[in-house]
Amino acid sequence: MTLEPSGRLVPTATGHDLILTRTYRASAEDVWASVTEPERTARWFGPWRGEGAPGRTIEVQMVFEESDDWIPVRIDACEAPRRLAVSTQGESGSWSLELLVAESDGVTELRLVHHLTSREHLGETGPGWEYYLDMLTAARTGGPRPDFADYYPAQKAYFESLG
């Protein structure tokens, strides 16, 4: 299977934004539910627990990774159904992410924005987000789950070339 990477890198005042986009024939509210409700996130990313509100920290279990640890994730902003901003700090470094949802004429665009302070791990990060967003698409459509081997290392060179 050949999958074309969709990520792009945009310079910012503090580094770069890695931006990946998917579109769905669905309402913004439905796409929002796919990325915020624990029973729906469990289908493509992993479940979460805790009180989901701005300024609060929840725990997320990335069930499609090698480890099944629960990771603390701070909710920096939650503007349903348009914007979710979260940040993490852990063994894999600190991450700042936004999910932006916009609907027009029955089609909803989901943009994942990973705010980067370094381009050092683009070759691993980009394929990972492509995989997870395609996992979301599979969960939403009932299609087969993608195989991570189709993303990494196949897309590594593409993402490294962005830096």
QUICOR-V540510 format. One record per pair of residues at least 12 apart in sequence whose C-alpha atoms are under 7 Angstrom apart, sorted by the first residue. I is the first residue (numbers start at 1). J is the second residue. If there is no record, write none. Layout:
i = {I:I}
j = {J:J}
This chain:
i = {1:2:5:5:6:7:7:7:8:9:14:15:15:15:16:16:16:17:17:17:17:18:18:18:19:19:19:19:20:20:20:21:21:21:21:22:22:22:23:23:23:23:24:24:24:25:25:25:26:26:26:27:27:27:27:28:28:28:28:28:29:32:43:44:44:44:44:45:45:45:45:46:46:46:46:47:47:48:48:53:53:54:54:54:54:55:55:55:56:56:57:57:57:57:58:58:58:59:59:59:60:60:72:73:73:73:74:74:74:75:81:82:82:82:83:83:83:83:84:84:84:85:85:85:86:96:96:97:97:97:98:98:98:99:99:99:100:119:122:122:123:123:123:123:124:126:127:127:127:127:131:131:134}
j = {150:150:130:155:20:19:20:126:20:162:117:116:117:118:115:116:117:113:114:115:116:113:114:115:111:112:113:114:111:112:113:109:110:111:112:109:110:111:107:108:109:110:107:108:109:106:107:108:106:107:108:103:106:107:108:81:101:102:103:108:81:81:139:132:135:136:139:62:63:64:132:60:61:62:63:60:61:60:61:75:78:75:76:77:78:74:75:76:74:75:72:73:74:75:72:73:74:71:72:73:72:73:88:86:87:88:86:87:88:87:101:100:101:102:98:99:100:101:98:99:100:97:98:99:98:114:115:113:114:115:112:113:114:111:112:113:112:163:159:160:156:157:159:160:156:159:151:152:155:156:148:151:146}
